[in-house]
Amino acid sequence: MCMRNKSFGSLVSVFMMFVIASVSILPFAVVAASSPYSFTMTYYVVDGCANSQFHTLDAGTGKLSGSTSAPYSTISVQYELQRDVFGPNPSYGSVNGGINTSFSNLAFPTSVISASNYCIIAYRNSSDGITVNGSGTLHN
């Protein structure tokens, strides 16, 4: 009976080592930060910082995916990424989201740090009086 317990103990030990080894070599999924946004623009600009619409990003490249719609308009929407801080807000660059279109993974030119106070400034260089609706996701 004693020999049987030793065999069982050895089998359990081998099984546990196999489980630990298997788990340690599995790739771990890294989930990037993601935050939804939406806006309605009547004139030239919608300022997410002024409207307290803040987003959290991990360190790396900030990206924007989404869409804009403004029937009969031809004026593109630009998106600028800023971080709300005391004093002037640092800009991480801007991307062109077009108009009446969907876009995916538009990368801002400057890398971001891990923080929770990012905001999007959506603007157009001129106004044609047509209301623009936009929505999407800010993510890494």
DSSP file (Angstrom, degrees, kcal/mol; ACC not computed):
  #  RESIDUE AA STRUCTURE BP1 BP2  ACC     N-H-->O    O-->H-N    N-H-->O    O-->H-N    TCO  KAPPA ALPHA  PHI   PSI    X-CA   Y-CA   Z-CA
    1    1 A M     >        0   0    0      0, 0.0     4,-1.7     0, 0.0     5,-0.1   0.000 360.0 360.0 360.0 -34.2    0.0    0.0    0.0
    2    2 A C  H  >  +     0   0    0      1,-0.2     4,-1.7     2,-0.2     5,-0.1   0.893 360.0  52.1 -65.5 -40.0    2.9    2.3    0.7
    3    3 A M  H  > S+     0   0    0      1,-0.2     4,-2.0     2,-0.2    -1,-0.2   0.867 106.0  54.8 -64.0 -37.2    4.3    1.8   -2.8
    4    4 A R  H  > S+     0   0    0      1,-0.2     4,-2.2     2,-0.2    -1,-0.2   0.890 106.4  50.6 -64.8 -40.6    0.9    2.7   -4.3
    5    5 A N  H  X S+     0   0    0     -4,-1.7     4,-2.5     2,-0.2    -1,-0.2   0.868 109.0  52.1 -64.3 -38.0    0.9    6.0   -2.4
    6    6 A K  H  X S+     0   0    0     -4,-1.7     4,-2.3     2,-0.2    -2,-0.2   0.909 110.0  48.4 -65.9 -41.0    4.4    6.9   -3.7
    7    7 A S  H  X S+     0   0    0     -4,-2.0     4,-2.3     2,-0.2    -2,-0.2   0.911 112.7  47.9 -64.3 -42.5    3.3    6.2   -7.3
    8    8 A F  H  X S+     0   0    0     -4,-2.2     4,-2.4     2,-0.2    -2,-0.2   0.917 111.7  50.3 -64.4 -43.2    0.3    8.3   -6.9
    9    9 A G  H  X S+     0   0    0     -4,-2.5     4,-2.2     1,-0.2    -2,-0.2   0.889 111.1  49.1 -61.7 -40.6    2.3   11.1   -5.3
   10   10 A S  H  X S+     0   0    0     -4,-2.3     4,-2.5     2,-0.2    -1,-0.2   0.901 110.3  50.9 -65.7 -40.9    4.8   11.0   -8.2
   11   11 A L  H  X S+     0   0    0     -4,-2.3     4,-2.3     2,-0.2    -2,-0.2   0.910 110.7  48.4 -63.0 -42.8    2.1   11.0  -10.8
   12   12 A V  H  X S+     0   0    0     -4,-2.4     4,-2.5     2,-0.2    -1,-0.2   0.903 111.2  51.2 -63.8 -41.5    0.5   14.1   -9.1
   13   13 A S  H  X S+     0   0    0     -4,-2.2     4,-2.2     2,-0.2    -2,-0.2   0.919 110.9  47.3 -62.8 -44.2    3.9   15.8   -9.0
   14   14 A V  H  X S+     0   0    0     -4,-2.5     4,-2.1     1,-0.2    -1,-0.2   0.916 112.3  50.3 -63.6 -43.2    4.5   15.2  -12.7
   15   15 A F  H  X S+     0   0    0     -4,-2.3     4,-2.3     1,-0.2    -2,-0.2   0.918 110.5  49.3 -61.3 -44.6    1.0   16.4  -13.6
   16   16 A M  H  X S+     0   0    0     -4,-2.5     4,-2.6     1,-0.2    -1,-0.2   0.893 110.1  50.7 -64.4 -40.3    1.5   19.6  -11.5
   17   17 A M  H  X S+     0   0    0     -4,-2.2     4,-2.5     1,-0.2    -1,-0.2   0.901 110.1  50.9 -63.9 -39.0    4.9   20.3  -13.2
   18   18 A F  H  X S+     0   0    0     -4,-2.1     4,-2.5     2,-0.2    -2,-0.2   0.918 111.3  47.7 -62.9 -43.9    3.3   19.9  -16.6
   19   19 A V  H  X S+     0   0    0     -4,-2.3     4,-2.3     2,-0.2     5,-0.2   0.930 113.2  47.4 -63.9 -45.7    0.5   22.3  -15.7
   20   20 A I  H  X S+     0   0    0     -4,-2.6     4,-2.0     1,-0.2    -2,-0.2   0.913 113.6  47.9 -63.9 -42.6    2.9   24.9  -14.4
   21   21 A A  H  X S+     0   0    0     -4,-2.5     4,-1.2    -5,-0.2    -1,-0.2   0.899 111.7  50.7 -64.4 -40.8    5.1   24.6  -17.4
   22   22 A S  H  X S+     0   0    0     -4,-2.5     4,-0.7     1,-0.2     3,-0.4   0.916 111.7  46.5 -64.3 -43.7    2.2   24.8  -19.8
   23   23 A V  H >< S+     0   0    0     -4,-2.3     3,-0.6     1,-0.2    -1,-0.2   0.872 108.8  55.5 -67.4 -37.0    0.8   28.0  -18.2
   24   24 A S  H 3< S+     0   0    0     -4,-2.0    -1,-0.2     1,-0.2    -2,-0.2   0.759 110.0  45.1 -71.3 -23.4    4.2   29.7  -18.1
   25   25 A I  H 3< S+     0   0    0     -4,-1.2    -1,-0.2    -3,-0.4    -2,-0.2   0.537  86.8 106.5 -97.9  -5.2    4.8   29.3  -21.8
   26   26 A L  S << S-     0   0    0     -4,-0.7     2,-0.2    -3,-0.6    -3,-0.0  -0.510  79.5-112.0 -69.3 137.6    1.3   30.4  -22.9
   27   27 A P        -     0   0    0      0, 0.0     2,-0.5     0, 0.0    -1,-0.1  -0.501  28.4-131.8 -69.7 138.3    1.3   33.9  -24.5
   28   28 A F        -     0   0    0     -2,-0.2     2,-0.3    -3,-0.0     0, 0.0  -0.788  18.2-123.8 -92.8 132.0   -0.5   36.4  -22.3
   29   29 A A        -     0   0    0     -2,-0.5     2,-0.6     1,-0.0    -1,-0.0  -0.564  18.2-149.2 -74.9 132.8   -3.0   38.6  -24.1
   30   30 A V        -     0   0    0     -2,-0.3     2,-0.6     0, 0.0    -1,-0.0  -0.925   8.0-152.6-105.3 118.8   -2.4   42.3  -23.7
   31   31 A V        -     0   0    0     -2,-0.6     2,-0.1     3,-0.0     3,-0.1  -0.816  11.9-144.0 -95.3 121.3   -5.6   44.3  -23.8
   32   32 A A        -     0   0    0     -2,-0.6     2,-0.1     1,-0.1    25,-0.0  -0.442  27.6 -93.9 -81.2 156.3   -5.1   47.8  -25.0
   33   33 A A        -     0   0    0     -2,-0.1   107,-1.7   106,-0.0     2,-0.3  -0.409  46.2-179.1 -68.6 145.5   -7.0   50.8  -23.6
   34   34 A S  E     +A  139   0A   0    105,-0.2   105,-0.2   106,-0.1    22,-0.1  -0.989   8.3 176.5-150.1 137.4  -10.1   51.7  -25.5
   35   35 A S  E     -A  138   0A   0    103,-2.5   103,-3.1    -2,-0.3     2,-0.1  -0.982  23.8-128.5-147.4 129.9  -12.7   54.5  -25.0
   36   36 A P  E     -A  137   0A   0      0, 0.0     2,-0.3     0, 0.0   101,-0.3  -0.400  24.6-174.6 -77.2 154.8  -15.7   55.5  -27.0
   37   37 A Y  E     +A  136   0A   0     99,-2.2    99,-2.2    -2,-0.1     2,-0.3  -0.970   7.6 174.6-140.0 157.8  -16.4   59.1  -28.2
   38   38 A S  E     +A  135   0A   0     -2,-0.3     2,-0.3    97,-0.2    97,-0.3  -0.965   5.8 173.4-157.0 153.5  -19.3   60.9  -29.9
   39   39 A F  E     -A  134   0A   0     95,-2.7    95,-2.3    -2,-0.3     2,-0.4  -0.991  26.5-144.7-156.4 160.1  -20.0   64.5  -30.8
   40   40 A T  E     -A  133   0A   0     -2,-0.3     2,-0.6    93,-0.2    93,-0.2  -0.988  22.3-162.5-126.7 119.8  -22.4   66.8  -32.7
   41   41 A M  E     +A  132   0A   0     91,-3.3    91,-2.8    -2,-0.4     5,-0.1  -0.911  17.5 172.3-110.0 120.2  -20.6   69.8  -34.3
   42   42 A T  S    S+     0   0    0     -2,-0.6    -1,-0.1     3,-0.2    87,-0.1   0.799  73.7   2.3 -94.0 -33.8  -22.7   72.8  -35.3
   43   43 A Y  S    S-     0   0    0      2,-0.3    85,-0.2    89,-0.1    83,-0.1   0.312 115.1 -41.4-120.1-112.6  -19.9   75.2  -36.2
   44   44 A Y  S    S+     0   0    0      1,-0.2    80,-2.3    83,-0.1     2,-0.3   0.787 106.1  21.2 -98.6 -31.4  -16.2   74.8  -36.3
   45   45 A V  E     -D  123   0B   0     78,-0.2     2,-0.4    80,-0.0    -2,-0.3  -0.982  39.7-162.2-148.2 147.9  -15.1   72.9  -33.2
   46   46 A V  E     -D  122   0B   0     76,-2.9    76,-2.4    -2,-0.3     2,-0.8  -0.978  23.1-156.3-127.1 118.2  -16.0   70.5  -30.4
   47   47 A D  E  >  -D  121   0B   0     -2,-0.4     4,-1.7    74,-0.2    74,-0.2  -0.837  11.1-170.3-102.7 105.4  -13.5   70.5  -27.6
   48   48 A G  T  4>S+     0   0    0     72,-2.0     5,-3.2    -2,-0.8    -1,-0.2   0.817  88.4  54.5 -62.9 -31.6  -13.5   67.4  -25.5
   49   49 A C  T >45S+     0   0    0      3,-0.2     3,-1.4     1,-0.2    -1,-0.2   0.945 109.8  45.4 -67.5 -47.1  -11.2   69.0  -22.9
   50   50 A A  T 345S+     0   0    0      1,-0.3    -2,-0.2     2,-0.1    -1,-0.2   0.810 115.2  48.6 -65.2 -29.3  -13.6   71.9  -22.4
   51   51 A N  T 3<5S-     0   0    0     -4,-1.7    -1,-0.3     2,-0.1    -2,-0.2   0.305 112.6-119.8 -93.2   8.5  -16.5   69.5  -22.2
   52   52 A S  T < 5 +     0   0    0     -3,-1.4     2,-0.9     1,-0.2    -3,-0.2   0.860  60.6 150.0  55.2  41.0  -14.7   67.2  -19.7
   53   53 A Q      < +     0   0    0     -5,-3.2    67,-0.4    -6,-0.1     2,-0.3  -0.791  24.5 177.6-102.4  88.5  -14.8   64.2  -22.1
   54   54 A F        -     0   0    0     -2,-0.9     2,-0.3    65,-0.1    65,-0.2  -0.649  14.4-163.2-102.2 151.9  -11.7   62.4  -20.9
   55   55 A H  E     -E  118   0B   0     63,-2.4    63,-2.4    -2,-0.3     2,-0.4  -0.924  15.3-130.2-130.6 151.7  -10.2   59.1  -22.1
   56   56 A T  E     +     0   0B   0     -2,-0.3     2,-0.3    61,-0.2    60,-0.3  -0.886  27.5 178.7-104.7 133.3   -7.7   56.7  -20.7
   57   57 A L  E     -E  115   0B   0     58,-2.6    58,-1.9    -2,-0.4     2,-0.2  -0.963  23.0-131.1-130.7 150.2   -4.8   55.4  -22.9
   58   58 A D        -     0   0    0     -2,-0.3    54,-0.2    56,-0.2     2,-0.1  -0.483  49.5 -77.2 -85.2 166.9   -1.9   53.1  -22.3
   59   59 A A  S    S+     0   0    0     -2,-0.2     2,-0.3    52,-0.1    54,-0.2  -0.400  96.8  53.6 -64.0 142.6    1.6   54.2  -23.3
   60   60 A G  B    S-H  112   0C   0     52,-2.2    52,-3.5    -3,-0.1     2,-0.5  -0.980  98.0 -10.1 136.3-147.5    2.2   53.8  -27.1
   61   61 A T        -     0   0    0     -2,-0.3     2,-0.3    79,-0.3    50,-0.1  -0.801  57.4-140.3 -95.3 123.8    0.5   55.0  -30.2
   62   62 A G        -     0   0    0     -2,-0.5    46,-2.8    48,-0.4     2,-0.3  -0.664  25.9-171.9 -79.4 135.1   -3.0   56.6  -29.9
   63   63 A K  E     -CB 107 139A   0     76,-3.6    76,-2.7    -2,-0.3     2,-0.4  -0.931  14.0-149.6-131.4 154.2   -5.4   55.6  -32.6
   64   64 A L  E     +CB 106 138A   0     42,-1.9    42,-2.8    -2,-0.3     2,-0.4  -0.981  13.9 175.8-126.2 132.9   -8.8   56.7  -33.7
   65   65 A S  E     + B   0 137A   0     72,-2.3    72,-3.2    -2,-0.4     2,-0.3  -0.993  34.6  84.1-131.0 141.1  -11.5   54.6  -35.4
   66   66 A G  E     -CB 103 136A   0     37,-2.4    37,-2.9    -2,-0.4     2,-0.3  -0.977  58.0 -92.3 167.2-152.9  -15.0   55.8  -36.2
   67   67 A S  E     -CB 102 135A   0     68,-2.5    68,-1.9    -2,-0.3     2,-0.3  -0.986  14.6-150.3-156.2 159.6  -17.1   57.7  -38.7
   68   68 A T  E     -CB 101 134A   0     33,-2.0    33,-0.7    -2,-0.3     2,-0.4  -0.970  10.4-169.7-130.9 149.4  -18.5   61.1  -39.5
   69   69 A S  E     + B   0 133A   0     64,-2.6    64,-2.6    -2,-0.3    -2,-0.0  -0.982  20.5 150.6-143.5 133.7  -21.7   62.1  -41.2
   70   70 A A    >   -     0   0    0     -2,-0.4     3,-2.3    62,-0.2    62,-0.1  -0.656  42.3-129.7-157.2  92.5  -22.9   65.4  -42.5
   71   71 A P  T 3  S+     0   0    0      0, 0.0     3,-0.1     0, 0.0    -2,-0.0  -0.181  88.7   2.9 -52.0 131.7  -25.3   65.2  -45.5
   72   72 A Y  T 3  S+     0   0    0      1,-0.2     2,-0.3    58,-0.0    58,-0.0   0.449 100.6 125.4  73.6   3.7  -24.2   67.4  -48.4
   73   73 A S    <   -     0   0    0     -3,-2.3    -1,-0.2     1,-0.1    -3,-0.2  -0.679  36.5-178.7 -93.8 149.4  -21.0   68.6  -46.7
   74   74 A T        +     0   0    0     -2,-0.3     2,-0.6    -3,-0.1    -1,-0.1   0.297  49.2 110.2-122.2   4.6  -17.6   68.4  -48.2
   75   75 A I        -     0   0    0      1,-0.0    53,-0.1    23,-0.0    -2,-0.1  -0.750  65.2-131.5 -90.7 118.5  -15.5   69.9  -45.4
   76   76 A S        -     0   0    0     -2,-0.6     2,-0.5    23,-0.1    49,-0.4  -0.183  11.7-125.2 -66.0 156.0  -13.3   67.3  -43.6
   77   77 A V  E     -F   98   0B   0     21,-2.0    20,-2.8    47,-0.1    21,-0.5  -0.912  19.9-155.8-104.2 127.9  -13.2   66.8  -39.9
   78   78 A Q  E     -FG  96 123B   0     45,-3.2    45,-2.4    -2,-0.5     2,-0.5  -0.789   4.1-153.0 -98.6 145.8   -9.7   66.9  -38.2
   79   79 A Y  E     -FG  95 122B   0     16,-2.9    16,-2.3    -2,-0.3     2,-0.4  -0.984   8.4-169.6-122.2 125.5   -9.1   65.2  -34.9
   80   80 A E  E     -FG  94 121B   0     41,-2.6    41,-2.8    -2,-0.5     2,-0.5  -0.937  13.0-144.3-113.2 137.5   -6.5   66.5  -32.5
   81   81 A L  E     + G   0 120B   0     12,-2.1    11,-3.3    -2,-0.4    12,-0.3  -0.888  26.3 170.3-102.0 125.3   -5.4   64.5  -29.4
   82   82 A Q  E     -FG  91 119B   0     37,-2.6    37,-2.9    -2,-0.5     2,-0.5  -0.895  29.6-134.0-128.4 160.0   -4.5   66.5  -26.3
   83   83 A R  E     - G   0 118B   0      7,-1.7     2,-0.6    -2,-0.3    35,-0.2  -0.979  26.3-127.1-115.0 126.1   -3.8   65.6  -22.7
   84   84 A D        +     0   0    0     33,-3.1     2,-0.3    -2,-0.5     5,-0.1  -0.603  47.3 149.4 -76.2 113.9   -5.5   67.9  -20.1
   85   85 A V        -     0   0    0     -2,-0.6     2,-0.4     2,-0.3     4,-0.0  -0.859  57.0 -76.4-135.7 169.8   -2.9   69.3  -17.7
   86   86 A F  S    S+     0   0    0     -2,-0.3    -2,-0.0     2,-0.0     0, 0.0  -0.582 107.4   6.7 -68.6 126.4   -2.4   72.4  -15.7
   87   87 A G  S    S+     0   0    0     -2,-0.4    -2,-0.3     2,-0.0     2,-0.1  -0.603 125.8   0.3  95.1-161.8   -1.3   75.1  -18.2
   88   88 A P  S    S-     0   0    0      0, 0.0    -2,-0.0     0, 0.0     0, 0.0  -0.377  78.7-119.2 -63.6 136.1   -1.2   74.6  -21.9
   89   89 A N        -     0   0    0     -2,-0.1     2,-0.2    -5,-0.1    -5,-0.2  -0.610  25.0-123.4 -77.3 128.3   -2.4   71.1  -23.0
   90   90 A P        -     0   0    0      0, 0.0    -7,-1.7     0, 0.0     2,-0.4  -0.511  24.3-138.6 -70.6 140.2    0.3   69.2  -24.9
   91   91 A S  E     -F   82   0B   0     -9,-0.2    -9,-0.2    -2,-0.2     3,-0.1  -0.790  14.6-163.0-100.3 142.7   -0.8   68.0  -28.3
   92   92 A Y  E     -     0   0B   0    -11,-3.3    18,-1.8     1,-0.4   -10,-0.1   0.108  57.4 -94.3-107.8  18.3   -0.1   64.6  -29.7
   93   93 A G  E     -     0   0B   0    -12,-0.3   -12,-2.1    16,-0.2    -1,-0.4  -0.320  40.0 -92.0  99.7 179.5   -0.8   65.6  -33.3
   94   94 A S  E     -F   80   0B   0    -14,-0.2     2,-0.3    -2,-0.1   -14,-0.2  -0.928  22.5-159.3-135.3 158.2   -3.9   65.5  -35.5
   95   95 A V  E     -F   79   0B   0    -16,-2.3   -16,-2.9    -2,-0.3     2,-0.6  -0.945  24.8-116.9-133.9 154.9   -5.4   63.1  -38.1
   96   96 A N  E     -F   78   0B   0     -2,-0.3   -18,-0.2   -18,-0.2   -20,-0.0  -0.845  23.7-178.3 -97.3 117.3   -7.9   63.7  -40.9
   97   97 A G  E     -     0   0B   0    -20,-2.8     4,-0.2    -2,-0.6   -29,-0.2   0.444  30.2-146.4 -91.9  -1.2  -11.1   61.8  -40.4
   98   98 A G  E     -F   77   0B   0    -21,-0.5   -21,-2.0     2,-0.1     2,-0.3  -0.269  22.9 -82.9  69.5-159.8  -12.7   63.0  -43.7
   99   99 A I  S    S+     0   0    0    -23,-0.2   -30,-0.1     1,-0.1     3,-0.1  -0.991  99.0   9.9-147.1 144.2  -16.4   63.5  -44.0
  100  100 A N  S    S+     0   0    0     -2,-0.3     2,-0.3     1,-0.2   -31,-0.2   0.900 109.1  96.8  53.2  45.6  -19.3   61.1  -44.6
  101  101 A T  E    S-C   68   0A   0    -33,-0.7   -33,-2.0    -4,-0.2     2,-0.3  -0.965  70.6-118.8-153.2 165.0  -17.0   58.2  -44.2
  102  102 A S  E     -C   67   0A   0     -2,-0.3     2,-0.3   -35,-0.2   -35,-0.3  -0.825  28.4-171.1-105.8 152.2  -15.7   55.5  -41.8
  103  103 A F  E     -C   66   0A   0    -37,-2.9   -37,-2.4    -2,-0.3     2,-0.4  -0.967   6.8-155.0-141.7 158.1  -12.1   55.3  -40.8
  104  104 A S  E     -     0   0A   0     -2,-0.3   -39,-0.2   -39,-0.2   -40,-0.0  -0.996  65.2  -8.4-141.4 132.5  -10.0   52.8  -38.9
  105  105 A N  E     +     0   0A   0     -2,-0.4     2,-0.6     1,-0.2   -40,-0.2   0.845  64.5 179.4  55.1  43.8   -6.8   53.0  -36.9
  106  106 A L  E     -C   64   0A   0    -42,-2.8   -42,-1.9   -11,-0.0     2,-0.4  -0.682  23.1-141.8 -72.1 117.7   -5.8   56.5  -37.8
  107  107 A A  E     -C   63   0A   0     -2,-0.6   -44,-0.2   -44,-0.2   -13,-0.1  -0.702   2.7-131.6 -92.0 129.3   -2.5   56.9  -35.8
  108  108 A F        -     0   0    0    -46,-2.8   -46,-0.2    -2,-0.4   -15,-0.2  -0.557  23.5-125.6 -72.2 142.8   -1.7   60.2  -34.0
  109  109 A P  S    S+     0   0    0      0, 0.0     2,-0.5     0, 0.0   -16,-0.2   0.712  88.5  62.7 -70.0 -21.4    2.0   61.1  -34.9
  110  110 A T  S    S-     0   0    0    -18,-1.8   -48,-0.4   -48,-0.1    -2,-0.1  -0.899  86.1-118.9-110.5 131.9    3.3   61.5  -31.3
  111  111 A S        -     0   0    0     -2,-0.5   -50,-0.2   -50,-0.1     2,-0.2  -0.290  29.1-138.2 -64.3 148.6    3.4   58.6  -28.9
  112  112 A V  B     -H   60   0C   0    -52,-3.5   -52,-2.2   -54,-0.2     2,-0.2  -0.662   5.4-128.1-105.6 161.9    1.3   58.9  -25.7
  113  113 A I        -     0   0    0    -54,-0.2     2,-0.6    -2,-0.2   -56,-0.2  -0.663  43.6 -84.3-100.0 164.2    2.1   58.1  -22.1
  114  114 A S  S    S+     0   0    0     -2,-0.2     2,-0.3   -58,-0.1   -56,-0.2  -0.582  76.5 129.1 -71.3 115.3   -0.1   56.0  -19.9
  115  115 A A  E     -E   57   0B   0    -58,-1.9   -58,-2.6    -2,-0.6     3,-0.2  -0.974  57.0-134.4-161.7 167.4   -2.7   58.5  -18.5
  116  116 A S  E    S+     0   0B   0     -2,-0.3   -60,-0.1   -60,-0.3    -2,-0.1   0.224  85.4  77.4-115.3  13.3   -6.4   59.0  -18.0
  117  117 A N  E     +     0   0B   0    -63,-0.1   -33,-3.1   -60,-0.1     2,-0.3  -0.174  57.1 132.6-121.5  42.8   -6.8   62.6  -19.0
  118  118 A Y  E     -EG  55  83B   0    -63,-2.4   -63,-2.4   -35,-0.2     2,-0.3  -0.663  30.3-174.7 -88.9 148.6   -6.7   62.6  -22.9
  119  119 A C  E     - G   0  82B   0    -37,-2.9   -37,-2.6    -2,-0.3     2,-0.5  -0.973  19.8-128.5-141.9 157.2   -9.3   64.4  -24.9
  120  120 A I  E     - G   0  81B   0    -67,-0.4   -72,-2.0    -2,-0.3     2,-0.6  -0.894  10.3-159.2-108.5 132.7  -10.2   64.8  -28.5
  121  121 A I  E     -DG  47  80B   0    -41,-2.8   -41,-2.6    -2,-0.5     2,-0.5  -0.957  11.5-166.2-108.1 113.6  -10.6   68.1  -30.3
  122  122 A A  E     +DG  46  79B   0    -76,-2.4   -76,-2.9    -2,-0.6     2,-0.3  -0.874  21.1 157.6-100.3 131.0  -12.7   67.7  -33.4
  123  123 A Y  E     -DG  45  78B   0    -45,-2.4   -45,-3.2    -2,-0.5     2,-0.3  -0.978  32.9-147.3-150.7 161.5  -12.7   70.7  -35.8
  124  124 A R        -     0   0    0    -80,-2.3   -47,-0.1    -2,-0.3     3,-0.1  -0.953  25.0-128.6-126.6 149.7  -13.2   71.9  -39.4
  125  125 A N  S    S+     0   0    0    -49,-0.4     2,-0.3    -2,-0.3   -81,-0.1   0.686  92.4   7.7 -74.7 -17.7  -11.2   74.7  -41.0
  126  126 A S  S    S-     0   0    0    -83,-0.1     2,-0.4   -82,-0.1    -1,-0.1  -0.971  75.1-122.0-153.6 165.2  -14.4   76.4  -42.1
  127  127 A S        -     0   0    0     -2,-0.3   -83,-0.1     1,-0.1   -84,-0.1  -0.925  15.3-175.9-116.8 136.5  -18.1   75.9  -41.6
  128  128 A D        -     0   0    0     -2,-0.4     3,-0.1     2,-0.3    -1,-0.1   0.249  56.9-106.7-107.6  10.1  -20.8   75.4  -44.2
  129  129 A G  S    S+     0   0    0      1,-0.3     2,-0.5   -87,-0.1    -2,-0.1   0.481  81.0 127.5  81.6   1.7  -23.6   75.5  -41.6
  130  130 A I        -     0   0    0    -87,-0.1    -1,-0.3   -60,-0.1    -2,-0.3  -0.808  62.1-121.6 -96.7 130.2  -24.2   71.8  -41.8
  131  131 A T        -     0   0    0     -2,-0.5     2,-0.4    -3,-0.1   -89,-0.2  -0.489  24.9-150.6 -70.8 134.1  -24.2   69.9  -38.5
  132  132 A V  E     -A   41   0A   0    -91,-2.8   -91,-3.3    -2,-0.2     2,-0.4  -0.904   7.0-162.7-108.8 132.4  -21.6   67.1  -38.3
  133  133 A N  E     +AB  40  69A   0    -64,-2.6   -64,-2.6    -2,-0.4     2,-0.3  -0.942  15.1 173.6-111.8 137.5  -22.1   63.9  -36.2
  134  134 A G  E     +AB  39  68A   0    -95,-2.3   -95,-2.7    -2,-0.4     2,-0.3  -0.988   6.6 162.7-142.0 151.1  -19.2   61.7  -35.3
  135  135 A S  E     +AB  38  67A   0    -68,-1.9   -68,-2.5    -2,-0.3     2,-0.3  -0.979  17.2 107.7-159.8 161.8  -18.5   58.7  -33.1
  136  136 A G  E     -AB  37  66A   0    -99,-2.2   -99,-2.2    -2,-0.3     2,-0.4  -0.978  56.1 -59.6 164.6-150.2  -16.0   56.0  -32.7
  137  137 A T  E     -AB  36  65A   0    -72,-3.2   -72,-2.3    -2,-0.3     2,-0.5  -0.997  21.7-151.3-137.3 134.2  -13.3   54.7  -30.4
  138  138 A L  E     +AB  35  64A   0   -103,-3.1  -103,-2.5    -2,-0.4     2,-0.3  -0.918  42.1 146.4 -98.2 128.2  -10.0   56.2  -29.2
  139  139 A H  E      AB  34  63A   0    -76,-2.7   -76,-3.6    -2,-0.5  -105,-0.2  -0.932 360.0 360.0-153.8 171.6   -7.6   53.3  -28.5
  140  140 A N              0   0    0   -107,-1.7   -79,-0.3    -2,-0.3  -106,-0.1   0.341 360.0 360.0-100.6 360.0   -3.9   52.1  -28.5
